[in-house]
């Protein structure tokens, strides 16, 4: 009987792609997917180490699955925590049979501490066909930036871009209607190989193969006119901008580019070109040195920008980062108060932007019975559109928005 696997994925979409690559390698080895972790011969936890809460969730998940697995099943920890804290993690978790960094083959038999074996090129491994109408495709690994709050380059390494041919081959294999391109620094794709601007022809090439192409994680200084134009040309004018803050002095302490005025002008410019453009961003609250004036600037920006989607995150101290040596720590209570104020403001903006769509006709991709998305909603991140269950899954349909409830919409089929 073939051995069975279970892969539990935590963290960002980039981790989901890594898990898909691992699943592909299991299937090539003749293994089968288990229907639950309790029935698996090998249980893998793909961990996240981005902030404290993510690490806590990863550890809790490992311990839960250690108890849940059947007798004799192997428990493997991989992903960011395994790469960042390999030996330490192996020593602290005797329940785990293997701690394997990125691309390290899972060993089914004997128990090593950390796997001293050659790494696979996980980035370019083949994946199974997508089980949903959309799929993430990672175009590069690592990051060449030096943001003050981020430890990712210390364990993901420098940026390493894939070839366009390998990406397009993966797109064809997945068979999805919507491809979501991702990377730590997506707009810099190809720059590590002196292929500046390579993201533009890549987006065009993917758009020729699928109904929709969407881009996530765009650093604002790299969002030039050519990239904006090609995003609009795809028919999915969705702009996910990694801004982090708007106060110029604070952004410099973050080792980041830009300021609120520049960001606002860019948003207004995009809307002038494409009135149907949708925007998402994320901001760190409570970075060392953040003042009341900085916070007020962010509130004003949120109000003026009127983005569809914004996420706010508490600053999390990360060992080995530039920010760990900065003064001006923001008390947790004040940080939480600022986040509550920002989220209340953005929730009202999101609700109003969604209500504006009532009565409009939009094209949706049906992801599952009764659930669809237009170009304004990225999968797993933003709100959804409730559609009639009679609409075929995996197909594009034109619907009429009839109601809004916070981030979500309700639609009926057009007659």
N, C-alpha and C positions, 0 to 999 in steps of 0.2 A: 504494500500500500504506500503511495507517495507520502512524503512528509508534508505537513501542513504548516503554514505561517500565518502570523497576525502582525500587522504593522500599525502602531499607534503614533499618529503624527501630531506634534504640538508646534505652536509658533506660526511663522509667516508662510505665505504661499511658496517661497523659495524652498522651505523645508518639505512642502507637499511634493514638489517636483523631485527632490532627492529621494523621498519615499517611493515615488513612482518608479524611479530608476532602480531602486533596490528590489522592488516587487518584480520588475522586469528580469533582474538577474536571478531571483528565486524561480520564476517560471521557466527560464531557460535551463535551470538545473533540474527541472521536472517536479518542482514542488507545487502544491495547490493551496489556494486560499482557504483558511479556516472560517467557519461561520461565527466564531466567537473566540476571544483569547483563551477561554477555558479548554477549547478543543485543539489548540495549536501545539505543534511540536517545538516551534521556535516563536517566541514573542519578542518583537523589536519595538523599542520606544525611541522615536526620533525626537530629541529634546531641543528646547529653546533656552538660550542663555542670555537673552538681550537685556533684561532687567530682573530685579529681585523677584517680582511676582511670577515671571515666566520660569525662573529657576525653581521656585517653590512648587509651582504646578508640575514641573517636570519630575521633581523628586517624589511628590505625592502620587503621581501616576505610576512611577516605577514601583513604589512600595505596594500600591494597590494591585498591580498586575503580578507582582511577586507572590502575593497571597492568593490571587485568583487562578494562576496557572495550574495545570494538572501536574501530578507527580511525574518527574522525569523531563518535563519541558524545559527548554533553555530560555533564559531571559537575557537579552542583549540591549545595551544602551548605546545609541549612536547620536549623531547630530552635534549641535554647537556645544552642549555641556561636555560631551565626550571629548571633543577636540580641545576645549579650553581647560578642562580640569581632569584629564584622563586618569593619571595615577592616583590623584587625590580622590576622585570619584570611585575608582575601583576599591580603594582601601576603606572608604566610608560606607560602601554598599556591598556587604558580603553576599547579599541575596542575588546579586547579578553575576551571570556566568561569563559575560564578555563586555568590555568597554571598547568600542570600536570607533575611531575617528572617521572623518569623511572618506568614503570610498573604500574602507577596509572591509574585505570579505568577511561575512558572518561565518564563524566556525561552529559547526554543528556538534562536534565531538568534545574533545578535552577543553578544560577551562583555563584560558590564559588570564592575566591581569589586564594589560592593554595589549592589543594585537600587534605583535612585531612582524607583520607580513607586508608585502608590497601593496600599495594602494591602487585601487582601480581608478580609472578616469571616469568618475561618477558623472561628471558634467556631460560627457558625450555618450553614455550608455543609452541603449534603446529603451523605450518605454512601451507598456501595453497601450492598445487603443483606448481613447478616452471613454469612460463610462457615462459621461454627461455630454451635453451639446457644446460645452466650452472646456477649455484646458489652459493651464498656465504653461508657458515655455520660457525657461531660463536661458538667456542669451549670453550671460557672462557670470563668472564667479569672482568674489573678492571686491575690493574697493581701494582706489588710490588716494582718496581724500583723507583728511586728518581732522575730522570734526571733534571738538573738544569733549563731547559727551559719549562718544561711540567707541566701543572696544572691538567691533566686528573685524576691522582690518588685522587686528592682532592674532585672530585665529582663522579667519577666512582668507587672509593673505591679500596680495596685490591683485588688481583686476586682471582677469584672464578671459578674454573674449573668445567665443566659439567662431568657427567659420560660418559664413552665411549658408553654405551648402549643407552643413550638418544641421543647422537650425531648420532649414526648409524641408530637409528629409524627415525630421521629427514632426514638423507640422503635418506633412502628408501622412505619416504613420498614425497620428492621433485621430484623424478623421472627424475633428470637431468643427462646428459651425462658427464658433468664436474662439479666437486665440488671444490670450492675454500675455503680452510680453513683459517679463520681469527681469530685474537684476538689482544689485545693490545701488548701482548708479547707471540707470538704463541709457540715458542720453549720451553717456560716454562710451557706449559700445564701440569697439574697434580702435579706440584711441591708444590703447596699450600696444597696438601693432601698427601705429602710425597711419591708421585709417580714419582720420578725423571726419566726422559727418557720416560714418557708415550706417548709423541708425536709420537715415532717411531712405536709402535704397532697400534696406532690409524691410522696413515697414511696407514699402510699395510692393515688394516681392511677396510678402505674407498676404497682403490684401488681395493679390491676384489669385490666391489659393482658397481663401475662406470668405464667408459672408461678412465677418466682422473681425477687426483687429483692434485691440485696446492696449494702451501703454500705462504701466504703473511705475511710480517712483521716479519722477523727473526732477533733477536738480535745476533750480531756476535760472542759473547763469547760462545753462546749455540749451534753454528753450528759445532757440533763434527762429527767425521768420520762416526759414525753410522747413524746420521741423513742425512748426505750427501749421503751415500750409498742408503738409503731407498728412498730419493727423486729421485735419478738416476734410481732406480729399477722401479719406477712408469711409466717411459716413458715420464715424464714431467720434465726434468732437468732445471727448472726455479728457480733461486735463487734471492729472494727479500730480500736484506740485509739492515737493518736499521743502517747505519753507522754514519750519521750526520756530521762528519768532519774527517780529517786525521791527523791534528796536535795534537801530544800527549799532550802538555801543555793545548791547548784549550779544548780537550776532557776531561781532568781532571777538568777544570772549568765547563764543562757541566755535570760533574759527570757521565762520560761515560767511558767505557772500550776500550782499543785498541789503535792502531795508524796505519798510512798509510802502513808501511812496513808489519805489521801483516796481514792487510786486503789484500794487494796485494799478499802475499804468499798464502793466503787461496784461492783467486780467481785462481791463477796459479795452485794450487793443484787440484781444482775442474775441471779445464779445462784439466788437464793431465788425470784425471779419465774419464771424459766425454767431448769429444771435441765439442759436440752439445749443451753444457750448455749455457743458456742465463742468463744474469744478469740485475737486476734493483737495484738502490739504491736512496737515497735522502740525501741532505745535507742542513744544515742551514748556511746561509751567513750573516755575520754581528753580530754574537754573541759577547757580551761584551768582549773586550780584543783581538779580532781578529786582528792580525797584517798583514802587507804586506807579511811577510815571511810565515805566516799561509796560506794566500791566495795563494801564489806561490806554497806551498806544495800541496794544493788541486788541483790546475791546473795541476801540474805534475802527481798527482795520476790519475786524469781523463784521461790524455793522455796515461798513462802507462796501466791502467786497461782495457781500451777499452770495457767498458760495453755497452750493447745494449741500455739501458734506464737509464737515471739519471734525477731526478727532483731537482731543487734548490729553496729554499724558503728564503725570508727575515726573519731575526730574528724578532719575535713579543714579546714585553714585556708582561708578564702575571702576574697579581697580585697574590701574595701568593707563587710565585716560588723563588727558590734560586737565579736565575739570576737577579731578580729585585734589589738585594742588591749589585751587582757587579759594579765596575767602568769600564772605558774603552769603553764607548758607541761609536759605529761606526756611523758616520753621514749618514743620509739617502742617500745623493747623492753618497757617496763612496760605500755604500752597493749596490745600484742599478748598479753602474759601474762594481763592481765585479761580480754581477749576470749576467749582459750582456756578460761579457767576458767568464764566465763559460758556459753559454747557447750556445753561438756561437761555442765554442769548442765541446761541447757535440752534438750539432745538426750535425756538420760535421762528428763526429764519428758514430752517429746513421745512417746517410745517407750512409756512406761507408759500415757499417756492413750490411745494408739492400741490398745494391747493390751487395754485395758478394753472395747473395742468388739467383740472376738471373741465370736461367738455372738449378736450383736444383729442385728435386721432394720432396715435403713435404706433410705431412698429416694434413688436416685442419678439424676443426669442424665448420660446417656452422651454424652461429648464426641467420642469417636472410637472405632473398633472396639477393644474390650477395655479402654477407659479411661472411668471415671466419677467423679463427685464428689457427695458429700452436701452438706448445708448447712454442714458443718464445714470444707470445703476451698474456698478461693477459687481461681479459675483462674490458672494460671501462677505461683502464689506458694507454695501449700501442697502437701502430699502428694496422692497420687491413690488411687483405689480400682480395682484390677484386677478386671474383670468378664468374664464369658463373651463372646466375640466375636459370639455369636449375638444378643445384645441390640441392639435397633435404636438407631442413633445419632440423637440429637436427641430422644429420648423419656425420660420418667421411668419407672424400674423399681424395684421393691422387691427387695432382695437381702439375703442373709445373710452377714455378715462371718465368714470362716473362718480367717484368719491375719493377722498383723501383722509387718511388717519395717521397723523404724525409723519413718519418717514415712508409709509406704505401707501399704495394706491389700489383702487379697485377698478376693473375695466370690464367691458362687455364687448363681444364680437361685433364688428361693423357689419351692417346688413347691406 
